[in-house]
Amino acid sequence: MYYSSYPYSFYSRQQAFLPVHPAYIAMPSRTLQNGQSAYPPVDTRKFNNSAKRFKEVMNQANRFIDTLNGSNDFARRFMDAAQRSDQQEVERLVRSTGVTIKFTLNYTPSGIRIDFNNKDAQNLCCTMRMELSW
């Protein structure tokens, strides 16, 4: 085996060199040549509406979590129904907590995922994914 007396190999001292053209711009300019913005004017109405609607999604998810934390019997029945793949009973139990918005359930032997959303025909607003292990 060959040992070099120099502590660094040739490859460890190499550095990547990427030439940059002087006219190259990494990020697009925010203004056009005529001084106007390249982006539309900011309108926060839809954003504020989404935040308001998402708050309702959070409230609904909190109802479910509060019931789950407050009742070991509920948690046991919920897990039992999910482990038996009794979809109707699991959905009924979620609804029994006061959840009125749409949700989808996926569960495995190691946990459950619930997607709460308040999408409607006009507004594809808000989804909140909750993943719990058991």
ChimeraX commands (.cxc) that place a marker at each C-alpha (Angstrom):
marker #1 position 0.00,0.00,0.00 radius 0.5
marker #1 position 1.27,3.47,-0.84 radius 0.5
marker #1 position 1.26,6.24,1.78 radius 0.5
marker #1 position 1.82,9.81,0.84 radius 0.5
marker #1 position 3.92,12.02,3.06 radius 0.5
marker #1 position 1.57,14.89,2.19 radius 0.5
marker #1 position -1.49,14.86,4.52 radius 0.5
marker #1 position -4.07,15.70,1.83 radius 0.5
marker #1 position -4.91,13.80,-1.30 radius 0.5
marker #1 position -5.31,15.57,-4.59 radius 0.5
marker #1 position -9.11,15.11,-4.56 radius 0.5
marker #1 position -9.69,16.55,-1.10 radius 0.5
marker #1 position -8.09,19.84,-2.19 radius 0.5
marker #1 position -10.16,20.29,-5.33 radius 0.5
marker #1 position -12.88,22.91,-5.33 radius 0.5
marker #1 position -15.79,23.24,-7.67 radius 0.5
marker #1 position -15.51,26.18,-9.98 radius 0.5
marker #1 position -18.67,27.39,-11.66 radius 0.5
marker #1 position -18.17,30.32,-14.00 radius 0.5
marker #1 position -20.92,32.94,-13.84 radius 0.5
marker #1 position -21.77,35.12,-16.76 radius 0.5
marker #1 position -21.94,38.83,-15.81 radius 0.5
marker #1 position -25.44,39.19,-17.33 radius 0.5
marker #1 position -26.84,36.13,-15.52 radius 0.5
marker #1 position -29.53,36.94,-12.93 radius 0.5
marker #1 position -30.31,34.19,-10.43 radius 0.5
marker #1 position -33.65,35.59,-9.28 radius 0.5
marker #1 position -36.26,37.24,-11.48 radius 0.5
marker #1 position -36.55,40.96,-11.14 radius 0.5
marker #1 position -39.55,42.27,-9.20 radius 0.5
marker #1 position -39.98,45.22,-11.50 radius 0.5
marker #1 position -40.25,45.45,-15.23 radius 0.5
marker #1 position -38.15,47.84,-17.26 radius 0.5
marker #1 position -40.96,50.40,-17.26 radius 0.5
marker #1 position -40.93,50.51,-13.43 radius 0.5
marker #1 position -44.16,48.54,-12.90 radius 0.5
marker #1 position -44.30,45.44,-10.72 radius 0.5
marker #1 position -44.13,42.03,-12.39 radius 0.5
marker #1 position -46.61,40.68,-9.81 radius 0.5
marker #1 position -50.30,41.51,-9.42 radius 0.5
marker #1 position -51.28,43.91,-6.63 radius 0.5
marker #1 position -51.68,42.30,-3.22 radius 0.5
marker #1 position -55.28,41.49,-2.29 radius 0.5
marker #1 position -55.65,39.85,1.12 radius 0.5
marker #1 position -59.41,39.16,0.99 radius 0.5
marker #1 position -59.09,35.52,-0.13 radius 0.5
marker #1 position -56.13,34.95,2.21 radius 0.5
marker #1 position -58.05,36.40,5.19 radius 0.5
marker #1 position -61.11,34.35,4.28 radius 0.5
marker #1 position -58.97,31.20,4.16 radius 0.5
marker #1 position -57.52,31.97,7.59 radius 0.5
marker #1 position -61.02,32.48,8.99 radius 0.5
marker #1 position -62.23,29.21,7.49 radius 0.5
marker #1 position -59.13,27.36,8.70 radius 0.5
marker #1 position -59.87,28.50,12.25 radius 0.5
marker #1 position -63.16,26.59,12.02 radius 0.5
marker #1 position -61.25,23.49,10.85 radius 0.5
marker #1 position -59.00,23.83,13.90 radius 0.5
marker #1 position -62.00,24.19,16.21 radius 0.5
marker #1 position -63.53,21.02,14.80 radius 0.5
marker #1 position -60.26,19.11,15.21 radius 0.5
marker #1 position -60.01,20.39,18.80 radius 0.5
marker #1 position -63.47,18.97,19.55 radius 0.5
marker #1 position -62.27,15.55,18.48 radius 0.5
marker #1 position -58.99,15.81,20.42 radius 0.5
marker #1 position -60.71,17.10,23.57 radius 0.5
marker #1 position -63.08,14.12,23.54 radius 0.5
marker #1 position -60.20,11.73,22.89 radius 0.5
marker #1 position -58.15,13.18,25.77 radius 0.5
marker #1 position -61.13,13.38,28.13 radius 0.5
marker #1 position -62.40,9.84,27.84 radius 0.5
marker #1 position -60.36,6.65,27.98 radius 0.5
marker #1 position -63.55,4.72,27.13 radius 0.5
marker #1 position -63.98,6.75,23.93 radius 0.5
marker #1 position -60.32,6.20,23.00 radius 0.5
marker #1 position -60.66,2.46,23.59 radius 0.5
marker #1 position -63.85,2.20,21.49 radius 0.5
marker #1 position -62.28,4.31,18.75 radius 0.5
marker #1 position -59.10,2.21,18.56 radius 0.5
marker #1 position -61.08,-1.03,18.71 radius 0.5
marker #1 position -63.33,-0.01,15.81 radius 0.5
marker #1 position -60.35,1.16,13.74 radius 0.5
marker #1 position -58.38,-2.03,14.40 radius 0.5
marker #1 position -61.43,-4.07,13.32 radius 0.5
marker #1 position -61.62,-1.86,10.16 radius 0.5
marker #1 position -65.18,-0.87,11.05 radius 0.5
marker #1 position -65.22,2.32,8.97 radius 0.5
marker #1 position -68.82,3.21,9.77 radius 0.5
marker #1 position -68.28,2.96,13.53 radius 0.5
marker #1 position -65.07,5.01,13.37 radius 0.5
marker #1 position -66.84,7.74,11.39 radius 0.5
marker #1 position -69.81,7.63,13.77 radius 0.5
marker #1 position -67.46,8.04,16.74 radius 0.5
marker #1 position -65.77,11.05,15.13 radius 0.5
marker #1 position -69.18,12.62,14.43 radius 0.5
marker #1 position -70.25,11.93,18.03 radius 0.5
marker #1 position -67.57,14.36,19.23 radius 0.5
marker #1 position -69.38,17.25,17.53 radius 0.5
marker #1 position -67.37,17.31,14.28 radius 0.5
marker #1 position -69.63,18.61,11.50 radius 0.5
marker #1 position -67.14,19.32,8.70 radius 0.5
marker #1 position -65.96,16.81,6.12 radius 0.5
marker #1 position -63.13,14.46,7.01 radius 0.5
marker #1 position -61.37,11.41,5.61 radius 0.5
marker #1 position -59.85,8.62,7.66 radius 0.5
marker #1 position -56.94,6.30,7.01 radius 0.5
marker #1 position -55.74,3.96,9.70 radius 0.5
marker #1 position -53.11,1.29,10.09 radius 0.5
marker #1 position -52.16,-1.02,12.95 radius 0.5
marker #1 position -49.79,1.70,14.20 radius 0.5
marker #1 position -51.99,4.80,14.01 radius 0.5
marker #1 position -54.61,6.93,12.30 radius 0.5
marker #1 position -54.60,9.88,9.91 radius 0.5
marker #1 position -57.59,12.21,9.72 radius 0.5
marker #1 position -57.84,14.97,7.12 radius 0.5
marker #1 position -60.34,17.60,8.23 radius 0.5
marker #1 position -61.44,20.04,5.52 radius 0.5
marker #1 position -64.14,22.57,4.82 radius 0.5
marker #1 position -63.94,22.55,1.08 radius 0.5
marker #1 position -67.12,23.42,-0.74 radius 0.5
marker #1 position -68.15,23.75,-4.37 radius 0.5
marker #1 position -66.90,27.34,-4.59 radius 0.5
marker #1 position -63.91,27.35,-2.30 radius 0.5
marker #1 position -61.04,24.88,-2.09 radius 0.5
marker #1 position -59.88,26.48,1.11 radius 0.5
marker #1 position -58.54,24.54,3.98 radius 0.5
marker #1 position -57.33,21.11,5.00 radius 0.5
marker #1 position -55.76,20.05,8.27 radius 0.5
marker #1 position -54.05,16.67,8.55 radius 0.5
marker #1 position -53.88,15.02,11.98 radius 0.5
marker #1 position -51.73,11.94,12.46 radius 0.5
marker #1 position -51.90,10.06,15.75 radius 0.5
marker #1 position -49.98,6.96,16.77 radius 0.5
marker #1 position -51.21,4.16,18.98 radius 0.5
marker link #1:1,2 radius 0.2
marker link #1:2,3 radius 0.2
marker link #1:3,4 radius 0.2
marker link #1:4,5 radius 0.2
marker link #1:5,6 radius 0.2
marker link #1:6,7 radius 0.2
marker link #1:7,8 radius 0.2
marker link #1:8,9 radius 0.2
marker link #1:9,10 radius 0.2
marker link #1:10,11 radius 0.2
marker link #1:11,12 radius 0.2
marker link #1:12,13 radius 0.2
marker link #1:13,14 radius 0.2
marker link #1:14,15 radius 0.2
marker link #1:15,16 radius 0.2
marker link #1:16,17 radius 0.2
marker link #1:17,18 radius 0.2
marker link #1:18,19 radius 0.2
marker link #1:19,20 radius 0.2
marker link #1:20,21 radius 0.2
marker link #1:21,22 radius 0.2
marker link #1:22,23 radius 0.2
marker link #1:23,24 radius 0.2
marker link #1:24,25 radius 0.2
marker link #1:25,26 radius 0.2
marker link #1:26,27 radius 0.2
marker link #1:27,28 radius 0.2
marker link #1:28,29 radius 0.2
marker link #1:29,30 radius 0.2
marker link #1:30,31 radius 0.2
marker link #1:31,32 radius 0.2
marker link #1:32,33 radius 0.2
marker link #1:33,34 radius 0.2
marker link #1:34,35 radius 0.2
marker link #1:35,36 radius 0.2
marker link #1:36,37 radius 0.2
marker link #1:37,38 radius 0.2
marker link #1:38,39 radius 0.2
marker link #1:39,40 radius 0.2
marker link #1:40,41 radius 0.2
marker link #1:41,42 radius 0.2
marker link #1:42,43 radius 0.2
marker link #1:43,44 radius 0.2
marker link #1:44,45 radius 0.2
marker link #1:45,46 radius 0.2
marker link #1:46,47 radius 0.2
marker link #1:47,48 radius 0.2
marker link #1:48,49 radius 0.2
marker link #1:49,50 radius 0.2
marker link #1:50,51 radius 0.2
marker link #1:51,52 radius 0.2
marker link #1:52,53 radius 0.2
marker link #1:53,54 radius 0.2
marker link #1:54,55 radius 0.2
marker link #1:55,56 radius 0.2
marker link #1:56,57 radius 0.2
marker link #1:57,58 radius 0.2
marker link #1:58,59 radius 0.2
marker link #1:59,60 radius 0.2
marker link #1:60,61 radius 0.2
marker link #1:61,62 radius 0.2
marker link #1:62,63 radius 0.2
marker link #1:63,64 radius 0.2
marker link #1:64,65 radius 0.2
marker link #1:65,66 radius 0.2
marker link #1:66,67 radius 0.2
marker link #1:67,68 radius 0.2
marker link #1:68,69 radius 0.2
marker link #1:69,70 radius 0.2
marker link #1:70,71 radius 0.2
marker link #1:71,72 radius 0.2
marker link #1:72,73 radius 0.2
marker link #1:73,74 radius 0.2
marker link #1:74,75 radius 0.2
marker link #1:75,76 radius 0.2
marker link #1:76,77 radius 0.2
marker link #1:77,78 radius 0.2
marker link #1:78,79 radius 0.2
marker link #1:79,80 radius 0.2
marker link #1:80,81 radius 0.2
marker link #1:81,82 radius 0.2
marker link #1:82,83 radius 0.2
marker link #1:83,84 radius 0.2
marker link #1:84,85 radius 0.2
marker link #1:85,86 radius 0.2
marker link #1:86,87 radius 0.2
marker link #1:87,88 radius 0.2
marker link #1:88,89 radius 0.2
marker link #1:89,90 radius 0.2
marker link #1:90,91 radius 0.2
marker link #1:91,92 radius 0.2
marker link #1:92,93 radius 0.2
marker link #1:93,94 radius 0.2
marker link #1:94,95 radius 0.2
marker link #1:95,96 radius 0.2
marker link #1:96,97 radius 0.2
marker link #1:97,98 radius 0.2
marker link #1:98,99 radius 0.2
marker link #1:99,100 radius 0.2
marker link #1:100,101 radius 0.2
marker link #1:101,102 radius 0.2
marker link #1:102,103 radius 0.2
marker link #1:103,104 radius 0.2
marker link #1:104,105 radius 0.2
marker link #1:105,106 radius 0.2
marker link #1:106,107 radius 0.2
marker link #1:107,108 radius 0.2
marker link #1:108,109 radius 0.2
marker link #1:109,110 radius 0.2
marker link #1:110,111 radius 0.2
marker link #1:111,112 radius 0.2
marker link #1:112,113 radius 0.2
marker link #1:113,114 radius 0.2
marker link #1:114,115 radius 0.2
marker link #1:115,116 radius 0.2
marker link #1:116,117 radius 0.2
marker link #1:117,118 radius 0.2
marker link #1:118,119 radius 0.2
marker link #1:119,120 radius 0.2
marker link #1:120,121 radius 0.2
marker link #1:121,122 radius 0.2
marker link #1:122,123 radius 0.2
marker link #1:123,124 radius 0.2
marker link #1:124,125 radius 0.2
marker link #1:125,126 radius 0.2
marker link #1:126,127 radius 0.2
marker link #1:127,128 radius 0.2
marker link #1:128,129 radius 0.2
marker link #1:129,130 radius 0.2
marker link #1:130,131 radius 0.2
marker link #1:131,132 radius 0.2
marker link #1:132,133 radius 0.2
marker link #1:133,134 radius 0.2
view
